Amino acid sequence: SPPWGGRKGYLNDHWNKLDFSLLVAMGVTIVVPSWKIVQVFRTFRPIRVLRKVKSLHIIVSAIWGALPATFTIVMGMLLWFLLSGIVGIALFAGKYSYCTDGGVPG
């Protein structure tokens, strides 16, 4: 089987896929330097360090694993903010839109 395929292939690991895509993007910027959008991938070069430092790899993997739960909590909070805003507007609509100061016209 080819080195990039099979059970123990290079591209089976997600970190290797990220590393490979960064290398391809860097190669494209060398061939076509006028493509500025591809140069954005150069900002991801420090991510390659995560592959070498095991403790950072563990931390980033834990954060990546926690993202779905975090997304669920954020969506719940946004729903709560929306509902409280709707209830607040329904309850207090027009209550604070007048002036009680006699010296101000209107």
RAGINOR-V982661 format. One record per residue. RES is the residue in one letter. PHI is phi as a letter, one per 30 degrees, with the letter a starting at -180 (999 if undefined). Layout:
RES;PHI  RES;PHI
This chain:
S;999  P;d  P;d  W;c  G;c  G;i  R;d  K;c  G;d  Y;d  L;d  N;d  D;d  H;d  W;d  N;d  K;d  L;d  D;d  F;d  S;d  L;d  L;d  V;d  A;d  M;d  G;d  V;d  T;d  I;d  V;d  V;b  P;d  S;d  W;d  K;d  I;d  V;d  Q;d  V;d  F;d  R;d  T;d  F;d  R;e  P;d  I;d  R;d  V;d  L;e  R;d  K;d  V;c  K;d  S;d  L;d  H;d  I;d  I;d  V;d  S;d  A;d  I;d  W;d  G;d  A;d  L;d  P;d  A;d  T;d  F;d  T;d  I;d  V;d  M;d  G;d  M;d  L;d  L;d  W;d  F;d  L;d  L;d  S;d  G;d  I;d  V;d  G;d  I;d  A;d  L;d  F;c  A;d  G;i  K;d  Y;c  S;c  Y;b  C;c  T;c  D;d  G;d  G;d  V;c  P;d  G;j
